[in-house]
Amino acid sequence: MTGMRPGRLTGKSALVTGAGSGIGAATAELFAREGARVVVADVDKAGAAATVDRIRDEGGVAEPFVADVSDESEVEELVAFTVRTFGSVDVLQNYASNRGVVPEDRPVADSDPSVWARQLGVDLMGCVLTAKHAVPHMLRAGGGSIVNASSLVAWLSLEARPAYATAKAGVIGLSRSIAVEYGRQGVRCNVVAPGPIISPGTEAMYSAAQTEVLVEHVAAPRLGRPDDVALAALFLASPEAAFINGQVLVVDGGMSAYAPMVPSFRRLAEEG
Ligand SMILES: NC(=O)c1ccc[n+]([C@@H]2O[C@H](COP(=O)([O-])OP(=O)(O)OC[C@H]3O[C@@H](n4cnc5c(N)ncnc54)[C@H](O)[C@@H]3O)[C@@H](O)[C@H]2O)c1
């Protein structure tokens, strides 16, 4: 943007999926502030348009693109659009997540394979398909950086979310494979694993009482915000992280540092 210090992504072209809401939107906006030209991709046309409007209002460069990341032909067109519009795809950020299946994600004995296919199709295969079509451009350009969204749920299970947990664990295996496969050619692939982040996708999921429980289990004075994850992703995407590849950066306010009994011990201490 004009009149500002050079950004950490100046001259880069960034493709962000799930950028119509929450963490993806915050990432697209932050990356534009840091000088990237951003393709704001989402299945939600209005959400993508709103993110682009906010970026342009701040003087940034962004274009919306409506695509379902689980559909290979749409992903192919999305990557082609990015290269056609901004000349390259230097940075790929995957945040698209199918929240619609959450109420249908049942314990495995009651599971419906079509629910698993819809969850894995977006949250895991979206990362596969975008990488499949973006990596050849990155290789031709001499390198690139990918950040995929996993979740704390990949290794700290919530009840009744097996398809989501499996998709998010798969994202870590996929990202490490990409890192090893293409790292020597300059393509890095890392993972952000958010803990409790209050976004449009999650705020309706938690009651006031559940939100209090979440607060009790973070080693921080508050729950997370989309920007907390976007800032971690910026570091991983930026040249400052040039020697960091195949890693998982947990952004959870210390939730995964908690021994499970700590809140109960605290309650006992309060009760005397
Ligand atoms: N918010 C949290 O607490 C949290 C915690 C752990 C992991 N995550 C992960 O971080 C990422 C972002 O989370 P969020 O809370 O901002 O989510 P969100 O629900 O607010 O946004 C997700 C976006 O993905 C889009 N999307 C859904 N299906 C799509 C498809 N098929 N193709 C393209 N776009 C599609 C939605 O329209 C939406 O704009 C997700 O991958 C999520 O699993 C979030």
The ligand as an ORCA input file, in Angstrom:
! r2SCAN-3c Opt
* xyz 0 1
  N     -11.969    -21.041     14.505
  C     -11.369    -21.995     15.203
  O     -11.476    -22.073     16.435
  C     -10.532    -23.033     14.489
  C      -9.862    -23.971     15.275
  C      -9.083    -24.946     14.648
  C      -8.979    -24.969     13.269
  N      -9.642    -24.039     12.519
  C      -9.515    -24.135     11.060
  O      -9.150    -22.874     10.533
  C      -9.794    -22.669      9.267
  C     -10.636    -21.399      9.305
  O     -11.583    -21.498     10.368
  P     -12.697    -20.377     10.595
  O     -13.174    -20.561     11.990
  O     -12.203    -19.061     10.154
  O     -13.824    -20.915      9.593
  P     -15.126    -20.214      8.997
  O     -16.193    -21.261      9.047
  O     -15.389    -18.881      9.629
  O     -14.692    -19.993      7.472
  C     -14.525    -21.071      6.607
  C     -14.742    -20.568      5.194
  O     -14.620    -21.684      4.291
  C     -15.571    -21.504      3.273
  N     -15.861    -22.784      2.619
  C     -16.639    -23.802      3.086
  N     -16.681    -24.788      2.180
  C     -15.925    -24.394      1.121
  C     -15.606    -24.980     -0.122
  N     -16.076    -26.197     -0.466
  N     -14.811    -24.307     -0.988
  C     -14.332    -23.064     -0.657
  N     -14.619    -22.453      0.511
  C     -15.403    -23.113      1.388
  C     -16.799    -20.952      3.998
  O     -17.717    -20.360      3.082
  C     -16.148    -19.964      4.950
  O     -16.050    -18.685      4.354
  C     -10.615    -23.933      9.008
  O      -9.872    -24.836      8.214
  C     -10.827    -24.501     10.395
  O     -11.046    -25.895     10.383
  C     -10.420    -23.067     13.093
*
